[in-house]
Amino acid sequence: MSGQLYLLATPIGNLGDLSFRAAEILETVDFVAAEDTRVTLKLLNHLGLKKNMVSYYRHNFEASGQVILTRLLAGESCALVSDAGTPAISDPGEDLVRLCYDHGVAVTSVPGPCAFVSALILSGLPTGRFTFEGFLAMNKKNRRDHLLSLQNETRTMIFYEAPHKLRATLADFCRVFGAERKIALCRELTKRHEEVIRTHLGDAVQRYEALPPKGEFVLVLEGAPAAAPEAFPLADALELVSHYRKQGIPLKAAAKRAAEETGLSKNQLYAAALDLPANRE
Ligand code: SAM
C-alpha cells in the first residue's frame, strides 16, 4: 500500500507557531521534502529531530517530484514543507499534490501559518470576499495584463512581494488603481519587527521613496467601489404590468407586483401605466 503525503505548514517567523501536530508528524514521517533544506534543518534541529530530507523546489520539482512519488508508492510517508508557511501556496507544492492524486497516493494537510491569511486579517480591509494574486510576473507585459485585469476588481486583493521590487510594484499599483486606493503593507509578520502600515497608494509610494523597504511584505489592496446597479428599464417594467393586467390582475396590484420584481417605485409604475392607452378608462 502506498504511503501518505502531509502538506505541513511551518512558522513564517515565530517558531512558537509550529503546531503540536506538525511537530508530531515531522517526528513520525519517513522523510521530509523541503523547499529550502537549510531552513528546514534549523527547524528540525530546534525540535531535536534528525530526518532524511529531499530537496523539492522551483528548479528541481519535476525530477524531485518523481523521486518523492516513487518513495510514497513504495509505502513511505513524507511531509512537504515550504521555506515558510503553508506549502503549495506560491511554491511548486501544487504539482506534487496533483502527482500524488494522479497515482492514488493519499494526501492530507497539517494546517498552520500562512502569510496571506495573517496579512488579510490584520489589514482592516474587508475579509468577506478576497482574491489571492500571489507574486506579480517580472515580465512587463504579463505584469501589466495582470494588473489591468484587476482594474474593476471589487474584492480585497492580496499580493506577495519581495522588498527590492516593492517600490516598482507600488508605483504600478498607483498608476492602475489611483493614489486614493487604500492599502495595508504587512511586513515581517509574526516577527519582532512586525508592522502593518494602513495607508493610501499615493502615500505608500512617497513613504518608500526615502526609505528603502526591508523585510518580507504582503500587500493587501482595497477593492474598487461596487458600481451602482443599473435601474431596471421603465419600458420593460411596464410590459410586466401589462402582462399581469392580461391575467386579470387590477392595475394597482399589477403595478405593485412589478415594482417588487424590478425595484422601481410602485407609484412611479402606477402613474406611468395609467398613461398607457390600454389602461385609460
Ligand atoms: N508558502 C508561504 C505562505 O504560506 O505564505 C509563502 C511563500 S512565498 C514563496 C514567500 C512570500 O510570502 C514572501 O515574499 C512574502 O511576500 C510572504 N511572506 C512570507 N513570510 C512573511 C512574513 N513573515 N511577513 C510578511 N510576508 C511574508
Residues whose N, C-alpha, C, O or C-beta is under 5 A from the ligand:
A	BS01	SAM	I12 G13 S82 A84 G85 T86 P87 I89 S90 P113 C114 A115 F116 Y160 E161 A162 C186 R187 E188 L189 E216 F217 V218
